[in-house]
Amino acid sequence: MTFILLSLFCFIISSAVHELGHILSGLMQRFKFYWLVVGPFGLKRDENDKIVFYFEKDVSLWGGLGAVIPTDDNVDNYKKFGRILLGGPMASIIFGVICLPIGLIENNTFLILLGVMPISMGIVSLMPLRNGAFYTDGGRWLRMHKTEKTKAVEVAIWNLTQNAIIQGNYANVNFDEIKILINDEDIRTKYLGHYYAYCFYKDNENRLNSEKEKAELERMKGKVPKQMVSMFSVDN
C-alpha cells in the first residue's frame, strides 16, 4: 500500500514537471499562462484574466494538462508552438536524468521512481501516438513537419484554437480551416471540425446550421473516444 501511494505521489510530481515544461517554454516565448491540471488540482485563467485554483472534475484530464496562449495573433506563433510541444518531454527527461542516478546511489525508492517515471513519460510523449482527440507532443511536432496535408491539419487546429481564445468566441475564425478538419479522413479530426463548425454557427447566431452540426456531432459521438465527447461538448 505504501509503495502504491508513493508511486501515485511520484506520478503527480512527474505530470507537474511535464506540464510545467510546456508552460515555461511558452512563457519564455512571451506566451501567457492559461491552464494547468495535475491530478484533481487545477489552475486556470478566468474570464477576468485572473489565475484561480479549482478542483478538476473531469477525470480524463487528471493525467496532466498544461496550456499557454499567445498575446497576439502573430503568424510566428505557430513556430513557437512547435517548441512548446517539445518543452514538456524535454523537462521530463532532464528531471528524470537528474533524479535517477541520485536515487540509485542513495538506494532511495522515492528518487528512483522520480527518475524512472519522468523519463518514461518524456519518451512516450515523444512517440508519434494519438491520445484521445490529439496526438502526443512528439506526434504533433512530427505532423507539423511531415507532409503538407498533416501540417495543414495541425495549422488549422492551432489557428482555430488560438483565434477563439484571443477573440473570446468562434464568430470570426476562418471557416476554410474548419473545412480542412471536416474533410480529413480521420474520424476524430472530422469530429473536431464539426465541433468548431457548431461553435462558429452558434456564435454567429445561425441556429439552423448550428443545429445541423449538433446533430452531426450526436451521430458521430459513438465513433470517437469518450474523452473527446466530454472535452468538446455542446449545449443541450
PEPE-V263941 format. One line per field, one symbol per residue. ss: DSSP state (@ for helix, = for strand, . for the rest). Layout:
ss = ???
//
This chain:
ss = .@@@@@@@@@@@@@@@@@@@@@@@@@@@...=======..=====.....=====...@@@...=====.......@@@@@@@@@@@@@@@@@@@@@@@@@@@@@@..@@@@@@@@@@@@@@@@@@...==..==.@@@@@@@@@..@@@@@@@@@@@@@@@@@@@@.......@@@@@@@@....@@@@@@@@@@@@@@@@@...@@@@@@@@@@@@@@@@@..@@@@@@.....
//
